Amino acid sequence: MIFPRFGRAPRDADTISAVYGMIVAQARLPCFYRDYAVADTVNGRFDLIVLHLALVIERVTPETDLRVMGQGLFDRFCRDMDHNLREMGVGDLKVPVEMRRMGEAFYGRAQAYRVALGTADTGEALVAAVTRNIYGGSPESPAVAGRLAAYIRATDRDLKGQRPAELRAGKVRFPDPAVIPAVTG
């Protein structure tokens, strides 16, 4: 092929759209809103999309040949959020302000999850990050924040176990949140 970049672009865009669709589908599982007590609101759904997107981007970033996918996923997220804002009736002049706020929220949360996942504590840093970012500082009960933190750790571990070729092909697997045991105490 004379122009290989042009031949790959549609497939790459399709893969990115497929992976982004998997992220959104996972974030919208009723289990999160029912069993994990995440608020079934625009903000609650946004926070779960950001959580899953951050975990996937964190997984693909160390792989040189997958970094483009990470950027593509973030760009797809931005287009989706822009579209959703406009559908909700946010005016053209306000959209850039809201998009900047969403971008800052994404980067802040992604950093908090990265740092918390990198700490060797017993999970308190991740529970604190979840409590602050998903539950607005006060979950319905501390146990749900602990359970969501356990789900995040399982997701991080599962994503790290997925081969780059699978990810490149758009095959991203998430654990079933319903099978993560409830945290007691």
C-alpha positions, 0 to 999 in steps of 0.5 A: 500500500502506498499510503499505509496510514490512510489504510489504518485510520478507519480500522484504528478509529473503529477499534477506538470507538469499540473500546470506548463503547465497552468502557461506557457499557461497563460504566453503565452496568446497573450493578454499580448504581444498585449494589455499589450505591453510585449515584445514578445521575449525570455526575455519577455516570460521568465518574464511572466513565472516567474511572474506567477510561483512566484504568484503560489509558493507564494500561495502554500508556506504557506500551509504545505501540498502544499510546496512540490508542490511549490518546484516541480514547481520550479524544473520543471521550472528549467528543462524547462529552461535548456531544452530551453537553450539547444534547443537554442544552448547554450553549455554545459559549458554555461548552468550552468551559464545561469541557475544560472542567471535565478535562481537569476532572479526568486528569485529577481523578486519573492521577488520584487513582494512579497514585492510590493503586501505586501505594503499598498500603492496605487499600486506604488510599484507594478507598479515600480516592473513591470516597472523594471522587465517586461518592462526593466525600460521603458514601452511603456506607464505607463498605461500598467504597471498599467494595468499589476499591476492590473492583478497581484493583481487580480491574487494574490487575485484569487489564495488566494481564491482557496482552497488547495484541488483544488490546490493539484488536479492541478486546478489552475485558473487565471483571464482573462487578457483581462477583466482587464480594461486599466488604464488611466492617 
